[in-house]
Amino acid sequence: MDDIFVRELEIDHVDKTTILRFRQKLEGDVNCVVWDGAIVLAKFLEKQCLEDNGFLENRSVIELGSGVGCVGIVAACLGANVLLTDLPQALPLLRQNVEENKTKLKGYVEVEPLNWGSPCKINFTPDIILLAECIYYKEVIGSLVSTLRELATHDTKVILCQELRDSQTQKECWKEFLESVKEYFEVQFVPQSEQSSEYSCPEIQILRLTKK
Ligand SMILES: C[S@@+](CC[C@H](N)C(=O)[O-])C[C@H]1O[C@@H](n2cnc3c(N)ncnc32)[C@H](O)[C@@H]1O
């Protein structure tokens, strides 16, 4: 049985609208669907580009924990050159989504495996690091923060988006992440008023991080 279903997302540019299509799986791990935080971050990037056309134009971007690729593919649609990364098992569906949307992307896209905490074999310095919904299990927080430290320079903007869930485990996870990341990065919460009016809510936070 074909367990693929498609999520469409409209992205507005100054002069046109692009409809992107993301293949998702009915059954599978967390990397098989588009998470709400990815939509909120994608729409934040769209808004930034509508306000400043050059915001992503020709920028070097790396996305961590891309899942099906929504955030990074939107960034490429808006003009960035993007490296999408995730665990090896996520890459086949991620590559299908790059293929599905390739005629609609202004920037280049590549896909590579990257397990947080392992050395990052990339040959460029990212202007922007993007991540959505990646803070959800404690075991990996140290590795995720160490990958952010390895990839970011003082000029790199890290933009992350996370839904804050009610469970005790998720609350502790978020607290631990913030405590850890604040040791190495300045952390700024993006007010909801600066986000997409349609695609934002108080439970989903967008943060900007810059290396101390
Ligand atoms: C909740 S999903 C979010 C996916 C996507 N960013 C989105 O918002 O739609 C978390 C993602 O992090 C990836 N991930 C989890 N642990 C990882 C690790 N140790 N190294 C790299 N990626 C990891 C998962 O494979 C998954 O794609």
The ligand as an SDF file (V2000), in Angstrom:
LIG
                    3D

 27 29  0  0  0  0  0  0  0  0999 V2000
   10.6360   16.1500   15.3230 C   0  0  0  0  0  0  0  0  0  0  0  0
   11.5760   15.8700   13.8830 S   0  0  0  0  0  0  0  0  0  0  0  0
   11.5220   17.4570   13.0750 C   0  0  0  0  0  0  0  0  0  0  0  0
   11.7540   17.3340   11.5980 C   0  0  0  0  0  0  0  0  0  0  0  0
   11.6890   18.6560   10.8280 C   0  0  0  0  0  0  0  0  0  0  0  0
   12.7260   19.5700   11.2620 N   0  0  0  0  0  0  0  0  0  0  0  0
   10.3460   19.2950   10.9790 C   0  0  0  0  0  0  0  0  0  0  0  0
   10.2120   20.1750   11.8540 O   0  0  0  0  0  0  0  0  0  0  0  0
    9.4170   18.9220   10.2520 O   0  0  0  0  0  0  0  0  0  0  0  0
   13.2410   15.8460   14.5250 C   0  0  0  0  0  0  0  0  0  0  0  0
   14.2960   15.5670   13.4660 C   0  0  0  0  0  0  0  0  0  0  0  0
   15.5830   15.4900   14.0840 O   0  0  0  0  0  0  0  0  0  0  0  0
   16.2780   14.3720   13.5520 C   0  0  0  0  0  0  0  0  0  0  0  0
   17.2450   13.8930   14.5450 N   0  0  0  0  0  0  0  0  0  0  0  0
   16.9920   13.3280   15.7410 C   0  0  0  0  0  0  0  0  0  0  0  0
   18.1330   12.9990   16.3650 N   0  0  0  0  0  0  0  0  0  0  0  0
   19.1450   13.3750   15.5400 C   0  0  0  0  0  0  0  0  0  0  0  0
   20.5650   13.2870   15.6300 C   0  0  0  0  0  0  0  0  0  0  0  0
   21.1530   12.7420   16.6790 N   0  0  0  0  0  0  0  0  0  0  0  0
   21.2930   13.7740   14.6060 N   0  0  0  0  0  0  0  0  0  0  0  0
   20.6830   14.3360   13.5310 C   0  0  0  0  0  0  0  0  0  0  0  0
   19.3410   14.4340   13.3730 N   0  0  0  0  0  0  0  0  0  0  0  0
   18.5830   13.9540   14.3750 C   0  0  0  0  0  0  0  0  0  0  0  0
   15.1820   13.3600   13.2900 C   0  0  0  0  0  0  0  0  0  0  0  0
   15.5790   12.3600   12.3750 O   0  0  0  0  0  0  0  0  0  0  0  0
   14.0770   14.2540   12.7530 C   0  0  0  0  0  0  0  0  0  0  0  0
   14.1490   14.4570   11.3750 O   0  0  0  0  0  0  0  0  0  0  0  0
  1  2  1  0
  2  3  1  0
  2 10  1  0
  3  4  1  0
  4  5  1  0
  5  6  1  0
  5  7  1  0
  7  8  2  0
  7  9  1  0
 10 11  1  0
 11 12  1  0
 11 26  1  0
 12 13  1  0
 13 14  1  0
 13 24  1  0
 14 15  1  0
 14 23  1  0
 15 16  2  0
 16 17  1  0
 17 18  1  0
 17 23  2  0
 18 19  1  0
 18 20  2  0
 20 21  1  0
 21 22  2  0
 22 23  1  0
 24 25  1  0
 24 26  1  0
 26 27  1  0
M  CHG  2   2   1   9  -1
M  END
$$$$
